[in-house]
Amino acid sequence: MLNISGLSTNYGSIQAIKGIDLDVPKGSIVSLIGANGAGKTTTMKSLVGLLKPHAGQIKFLSQEIRGFAPHKIVNLGMSLVPEGRNILAGMTVLENLEMGAYQRKDKEVLADLEKIFKRFPILGERKQQLGGTLSGGQQQMLAIGRALMARPKLLLLDEPSMGLAPLVVADIFKVIQEINQEGTTILLVEQNVRQALKIARYAYVLETGKIVLHGKAEEVAKNPRVMEAYLGGAKANT
């Protein structure tokens, strides 16, 4: 579904992404892991057109999309749940969700809203409440719901567990798996490496803008380098 080849992106004179290759097969969950500053969010923003790569290819559904405007990429079927959620704090829950469908012209938006409220009942209960007054976990649900309202074929999730309590994190990862099982392909950026590798089929490790390791998620989880750097060492992992 997604093929990235030789992707490089700069922040001014700093090369943040250095010629990475990455594939996301249809129907899968692929995880991109790495420490703060590794370039994970830069990669995600490059994919959806929020940053302009200076080299490489981004093929989505076999179409080259590098250089496309963000709204065109959304129309093709790729949606981003950004790091930090970035909900519209001064708008209601319902208005936030409606914004996710702002480019749609079909007659099934209301039906999709009901699906979101069924998946996240708390959002239905608080649909007239301002987004900025929700808890962190509720805001993350809202951000995921907003992205789903665009009916994506590929959902990009950037640090969905950031700042959330452990029980809420477990719920969010359960929802991610359910979304995938219902047919949406997922590219997941996550610092909670243990959880990310548990639900992913394939994983890439990004360090200082370069892919240094990739493979099946269960194999990456057993790699000594990954265990030491991200899983607290072999004893902790055991």
N, C-alpha and C positions, 0 to 999 in steps of 0.2 A: 504493500500500500504506500509506504514512504521509503524513498531511497535517497540518502545523503551521500555525496561524494566530493571529497576534497574541500569541504566547507571551511571558509576562513572569514572571520568577522573582526573588525577593529573597533576599539573605542579611542577615537583620536589617533594618536601615534602608537597606541598599545594594541598588539595583536592578542585578542582575548580568546579566539578560537583559531586553531592552527591546523587546518587541513584535515578535518575529521571525516570518517566514513561511518555510516550507521544505517541499518535497515530495520523497518518495522513491518513484519508480515501481517496480512489481513487476519483479523480475529485474535491477535495475540495481545499480551501485555509485555511490553519491553521497558526495562528500567534503566535509567541513566543515573549512576551514582557518583559521588565525589564530594570532596570537602568544600567548605566555603571558599569562594574565589576560583574554583576550578573551571568555571565557564558554563555551568549547567543552564542558568537562566538566560545567559547570552545566546546559547544554542536555541532555546525555546523561542525567544523573541525573534531570532533570525528566521526560524521556520514560519512564523505567522506574519512576517513582514513588518514587525515593529522596529527591527534593525535591518540595515541593508548589508548583506555579506559582500565582500569585495572579491571573492573567488569561490569557485565550486558550483555544484549542482544540487538543487532540491527538487526531486521528482515526487509528485503526489498523484497517485492513480495514473502513473506513466506520463504525467504532464509536468513540464518544467515550470516551476512557480517562483523561482528566485527573481526578486524584483517586483513581484505582484504586490498591490496594495492590500492591507489587512482585510478589508471588507470583501475583496474578491476571493481571498483564500478561505474566508468563512463560508462564502457562497459555494465553494467547491466541496466543502464538507470537513473542514478542519477547525476546531475550536480550542481555545486556550483557557484554562483556569489558572490565572496568574499567581505568582508568589505574593503572599500577603493579602490574597483574596480580591482586593480592589473593588469591592462592591460600591454602589452609589449610595453613600451614607444618608443623604438627604432625601432619598426616594423610598417609597414603601417596598416591602417584599414583593408585592404583586408587580409594581412598576419595574423593579429590577429584573424580574423574570420576563416581563413583556419586552424589555430592551434586548434580551437575548434572542428574541424572535423578530427584531425590527425589520429584517430584510425579507422575511417570509411573506409570501402572497397566497399561500394555500389556506384552506378553511379548517385546518386541524390544530390551530394554535391553542384553542380552548381545551381541546381534548388532551393536548400535551401538557397544558397547565395542570389539569387534573391528575395526570400521571406523576408530575413532580410532587404535588401535594400528597399523593398516595405513597410515594417513596419517602418523602420527608413530611410527615404529618404536622410537625411543629411549624413548618412554613405556612401550611394551610390555616392553622390556628392564628397565625400572626401576620397574615397577608396584608393587613392595613397598617402594620407597625413599620416605623422607619428602620431601614437596614442597619443604620449606625447604632441602633439601640439593642441589637441582637448580641448574644454571646459569641465568643470566637468560633465555637463549634457550629452554631447556627449560621453564622456568616459564611463558613466554609460550605455548608450544605447549600446555601443560597448561591454561592459562586459556582458550584457544580451544577445546580439546577439551571442557572442562567445560561451556562455553556450548553447544556443539553437541549435547551429551548431552540437552539439553532439546528438541531437534528444532525449532529456531526457523525461522519463516518470514522473519523480519527479524533480522539479526545486527548489533548495534552494537559497533563496535570503537573504543576510546578510547586513542589513542597506542600502537598495538601495537609500534612500533619503538623506543620510548623505552629508552635505555640499552643497546642491543644493538649488537654489532659489525656492520660493513657486510655481511659475508657472511651473517650470520644474518638481517639485515634483508631481504636479497634473498630468502632462503628463505621468510620470513614473508609477504612480499608475493606470492610465487608461490602459497602456500597460500590466501591471501585470494582470488586470482583463481580458483583451482580450486573453492573453496567456492561462489563466485558462479556459475561455469559449471555446477555441479551443481544449481542451482536456488534457492539462498538469496540473498535480497536483502540488501544491505549498506549501512549508513551508517557511514562511516569518518571519525573525527576523527584528524588526523595533523599533526605539525609538520614531518615530512619531506615538504614540499610537492611537491617534484619527483616523488617516487615516487607520492604520492597522486594527483596530477593525471595521471600516466601510466596508471593503471589505472581511474580513475573515468570515468563517462559524463558526469556533471554535477557542478558544484562551487559551493559557497557560501563567501564570505569573511566572517568574523565579526571585527569590531573593536569593542572596548568595549561588548559586548552587543548590537550592531546588525549586521544583514546589510548590508554596503556594496557588495557586488558578487556577481553570480551569473550562471551561463551554462554552456554546454558546456565540459567540462574543458579541451579543447584551446584554446578561445578564452580562457578565464580564464588559462591558462598563458602566453599571448602578451600579456596586458594589461600595459601599462607599469607600472602601480601594483603589480601582483603581482610582476612581474619584479624591480622595484627593492626591494620590501619583503621578499620571501620567496625569490627565486631568485638573489640576488647580482648583480642588474643585467643589462642586455641582453647585455653581452659575456660574462659568465659563463654565461648561459643558452645562448648560441650555442655 
